[in-house]
Structure formats: C-alpha cells, structure tokens
Amino acid sequence: MLFSCLGEVQIVNSNDMMLTKKKGVLYYDNKPFSGIITNSYHDGIIRSKQSYTEGRRHGDYHEWYPNGKQRYSKKYDKGIQNGEQKEWYSNGLLSRKMEFHQGRQEGSQIGWKENGDLRFKYTYINGKRYGFMGASLCQGPEG
C-alpha cells in the first residue's frame, strides 16, 4: 500500500491471482480495481505501471526498457486513451509524440528515426489524416 493526501493507494502486481478481467473491467478480489498495477521483468526490474479507477485504466501509464530507460508514456481517461503519448528508443531518444482524444489520434503526430531524421509528421483533424507519412511528402485525407 502507498499513502497519499487522498488516502491509501493499492499497488498490485499484474500476476496476482486475485486479478480478473470481465467485459473490459479489471477486478481485484471480485471488486472493480482502483489503484496501480505493476509488471516486472524476470529479474525484478519494473517494466510497467498503470493507474486504474473502478476497473478501468485511468491516469498515467508508464513502461520502461530492461535498461531502466523509459519506453512509453500514455494517459487514459475512464479506460480510453486521451492526451499525449510519447515513445522512446532504448537509447533514450524520443521515437514519437502523438495526441489522442477519446481513443483516436487527433492533432499533431510526429515521429523520428533512431538517427534523429523525421520519420513522419501529420495531423489528424476529425478523423482524417493530413501531412507527411513515410515516403510521400504530402498526403490528402484518408477515405
């Protein structure tokens, strides 16, 4: 257990036998889980950490490489990805930075190759993609 200004925060490892998932809701001891789920590599180094509220992902998700460098950072709101997502290469360089709204890409999306060159840069507006994607310099909206 972890204590904060708001009270106790329950921390549970993902392989805990009391955890079950039914219809997309995570339960602990047959009650919708609120707290933090962690996952570790075989050597005990933390691999990921996800906040849950009432059985749904809610809040920050973080994942790390075995070398301890951050791999992912995402945000969830009541089970749906919302907000900024960042991904890094194992050497610590930023791989991509993306925006999500209600589980869908929305706004600026940008990615880089390991050497720092631009990999993609596009924008989603109302579900349609505009901009640089891979080898094509300019691309119209998807159909």
C-alpha positions in Angstrom: 0.0 0.0 0.0 1.1 3.6 -0.7 -0.3 6.5 1.2 -1.1 10.0 -0.3 -3.1 13.0 0.6 -6.1 11.2 -0.8 -5.6 8.1 1.4 -4.3 4.6 0.6 -3.3 3.7 -3.0 -3.4 -0.1 -3.6 -0.5 -1.4 -5.6 -0.8 -4.9 -7.1 1.5 -6.9 -9.4 -0.1 -7.9 -12.7 0.4 -11.6 -12.0 -1.6 -11.5 -8.7 -4.1 -14.4 -8.8 -6.8 -12.1 -7.3 -6.9 -10.0 -10.5 -9.5 -11.0 -13.1 -10.9 -9.2 -16.1 -14.5 -9.4 -17.2 -16.0 -7.4 -20.1 -13.1 -5.0 -20.2 -13.2 -4.3 -16.4 -10.4 -5.3 -14.1 -11.4 -6.8 -10.8 -9.4 -7.5 -7.6 -11.0 -9.9 -5.2 -14.2 -9.6 -7.2 -14.4 -5.8 -6.8 -13.6 -3.3 -9.6 -9.9 -2.4 -9.0 -8.8 1.1 -8.1 -5.0 1.6 -7.6 -1.9 0.8 -9.5 -1.0 -2.3 -11.5 2.7 -3.0 -11.9 4.6 -5.5 -14.1 8.2 -6.5 -13.7 10.9 -8.2 -15.8 12.1 -11.7 -14.6 15.0 -10.0 -12.7 12.5 -7.8 -10.7 13.2 -4.6 -12.6 9.9 -2.7 -13.1 8.5 -3.0 -16.6 5.3 -1.0 -16.4 2.9 0.9 -14.1 -0.7 1.7 -14.8 -3.3 3.6 -12.7 -6.9 2.2 -12.6 -10.1 3.6 -11.3 -13.2 1.4 -10.9 -11.6 -1.3 -13.0 -10.6 0.9 -16.0 -7.3 2.4 -17.0 -7.4 5.9 -15.7 -4.4 8.2 -15.4 -0.8 7.7 -16.4 0.7 4.6 -17.9 4.5 4.2 -18.0 6.7 1.5 -19.4 10.4 1.0 -19.2 13.1 -1.0 -21.1 15.1 -3.6 -19.1 17.9 -1.0 -19.0 15.7 1.3 -17.0 15.1 3.9 -19.7 11.5 4.9 -20.4 9.8 3.2 -23.3 6.2 4.6 -23.2 4.2 7.3 -21.5 0.4 7.4 -22.1 -2.7 8.9 -20.5 -6.1 7.3 -20.0 -9.5 8.6 -19.0 -12.0 6.0 -17.9 -10.4 3.3 -20.0 -9.9 5.4 -23.1 -6.6 6.7 -24.3 -6.7 10.5 -24.1 -3.9 13.1 -24.3 -0.2 12.9 -25.2 1.6 9.7 -25.9 5.3 9.5 -26.1 7.6 6.6 -27.1 11.4 6.4 -26.8 14.1 4.2 -28.3 16.1 2.0 -25.9 18.9 4.5 -26.1 16.7 7.2 -24.6 16.0 9.2 -27.8 12.4 10.2 -28.5 10.8 8.0 -31.1 7.3 9.6 -31.5 5.0 12.1 -29.9 1.3 11.7 -30.6 -2.0 13.2 -29.4 -5.2 11.2 -28.7 -8.8 12.2 -28.0 -11.4 9.7 -27.0 -9.1 6.8 -28.1 -8.4 8.2 -31.6 -5.5 10.1 -33.0 -6.3 13.8 -33.0 -4.0 16.7 -33.7 -0.2 16.7 -34.3 1.6 13.4 -34.7 5.3 13.3 -35.2 8.0 10.5 -35.2 11.7 10.3 -35.7 14.1 7.6 -36.8 16.9 6.5 -34.4 19.3 8.8 -36.2 17.1 11.8 -35.5 15.7 12.1 -39.0 12.0 12.8 -39.4 10.0 9.6 -39.9 6.5 11.1 -40.1 4.7 14.3 -39.4 1.0 14.5 -39.9 -2.2 15.9 -38.3 -5.5 14.2 -37.6 -8.5 16.5 -37.9 -11.9 15.0 -37.3 -10.6 11.5 -38.1 -8.8 12.5 -41.3 -5.0 12.5 -41.7 -3.1 15.3 -43.4 0.6 15.6 -44.0 3.9 13.7 -44.3 3.7 10.0 -43.9 6.7 7.8 -44.7 8.0 8.4 -48.3 5.2 10.6 -49.5 5.7 14.3 -48.9 2.1 15.4 -48.9 -0.9 13.2 -48.5 -4.6 14.1 -48.7 -7.2 12.9 -46.2 -7.8 9.2 -45.9 -11.0 7.9 -47.5 
